[in-house]
């Protein structure tokens, strides 16, 4: 079999995206990780290799929400934590995932929370 596995294909897309999307201290990168049950996002300063802020789906109240609704809340929580550190502009790194569903909902939640990208 010559085809790539799903994980290998995503890793290849992720490397291609990360070559173009770089986070700096004034404009960090939102890195997204999506598992089957949870979603995680963090603000990364690639110049220093430091995580500035992070949010995950286990930190939000998920009562009565589907996974897309939870992802939107995670985006809003990340935006709130970023605004607390005087960060309002970011770059979005979808980490090889399609900009659809939970990844898109997280981005929309971050935008509604006040982040610009």
N, C-alpha and C positions, 0 to 999 in steps of 0.2 A: 504494500500500500504506500503510495507516494504522497498522499495528502497530509496536510498539517492537522494536528488536533486543535480543538477550540482554544485551549490554553496557549499553545504555541502561536496561533494566529493572532490572538489578543496581545501577546507579548511583543510580537513584531509590530503591530499597529501602535502599541504603547511607545516603543522605542522611536518610531517615526514621528509621532506627535511630540514626544519629549525633546527631540532634537530641535524643534521649532519654538516650543513654549517654555520659557524660562522665567522663573520667579525671582524678583529682587526684593530688597528690604522695603522700599516704598510701595512696590506692587507685587505682592507674593502670588504664588500659584496655588489654586485650589486643586488638590489631588483627590480623586474619588476612588473608592474601592467598594465594589458591590458583591456581596455574597448572596446565596439563595435566601437567607433569612434576614440579613442585616445590611446596612449601608453605612459607610464611614467617609468622612471628608476631613481634610486638614489643610491649613495654610502653610506653605513651605517657602522659605527663603533659600533659593538654590545657591546663592553666593556664599552663605555661611553654613548651609546644610542643616538649618535649624527649623523645627516645627514651631510656628508662631501660635497657632490655635488649632483646636480639633473639636469635632463633634461626631457622635455616633448614634445610631438608632436606639440603643439601649438606654440613652439618656433622656429621651423624650417620652411623653405620655402617648401611648399608641392605642388607647382604649377606643374601640369602634372605628379604627382607621385601617385601610388597606396599606400595602407596602408603599404605594406611590404617595399616599397622604403622609406617611411617616417620613419619607424621603424629603418632602417639602418642608416639614417641621425641622428636620436636621439641617437643611439649608438655611432656614431662618435662625436657628440656634448658632450656626457657624457665623452668620452675618452679625448677630448680636455680639458674639465674642470678638470678632474682628473690629467692630465699631468701638468696643471698649478699649482697644489698643490703638485707636485713631487710624485705622486702615479702612479706606473706602473704595479703592480701585484694586482689582485683582485680575489675574488671567486664569482662564478655566482650562483644566487638563482633565479630559474625560477618560484618560487611562486606557484607551483602546476600546472602550464600550461605545455602543451606538448612542448618539444624542437622542434618546427616546425613553419613554417610560420613567423609571425611577431616577435616572441620571438627569433627565430634563427637568423633572419635578424638583430635584435638589437645586439645580441652577435657578429655577424660577423662585424658589423659596429664598435663596440667597439674594436675588435681585430685589424681591419684595422687602427683604430685611435691610436694604440700603446699600448693598455692594454694587459697584459698577463694573461691568465687563462685557 
